[in-house]
Amino acid sequence: MRRADRLFQIIQVLRRSSRPVTADAIAAELETSKRSIYRDIATLMGQRVPIRGEAGLGYVLEGGFDMPPLMLTSDEIEAAVLGAQWVASRGDPALSRAARDLIAKIAATVPERLRPVLLEPAVAGPPVWGDQRKVDALDMAQVRSWIHSGRKLRLHYADEQGRETVRVIWPCLVGYRDTTRLLVGWCETRDDFRTFRTDRVVSAEFLEDRYPGRPAVLRGRWQAKMDAEKAAWIAAGKPAPGAGA
């Protein structure tokens, strides 16, 4: 790796981490020596890149530092293409359009030598046939907007047996599977987190009431619950869901 490329990659490593990163960890990822990383960090600091830390403790990139956003490697471009392809074929209409627009914007801005990686990618997700797609009865773009603003939803929901219930939930996350979408939220009826398949929502009312706390905090509580359930599952010696022949 050229030194100029290594300097850029060091910034990328620091930018993606919210905690101090040691020279050992950076050297291992970039396949170089720790001494080279120390020299490179000193060079970046000398160029007024706002890196804070010291040898032995780790380094962090302070906020406010900006770089050209599309200095992408070929691997990063293919990762973006693969993700955008998946969203374009499986996302709701608004996200599908956004994914196609993303590919077009990247194609218009990357260097000419990298454009074939984008327009003729060597990666692809599996196709989704029309009869596999599940149709949502609610506007997923508005659902995402309600999540961002921390507002409540009233769902008229039918379970697998077709039994309908009415739930007021605090939505915090939309999960995507190959052919279905899942809406995660705190259910006021159950006083706990529940997951709802969006294709089983009969109708929805977008309430103006805001739920207490921030959506990010609610997602953190849900993630903590999922982590605890996963740890209990592993401790019980159970196989991972979907594992086996």
Disulfide bonds with the S-S distance in Angstrom:
none
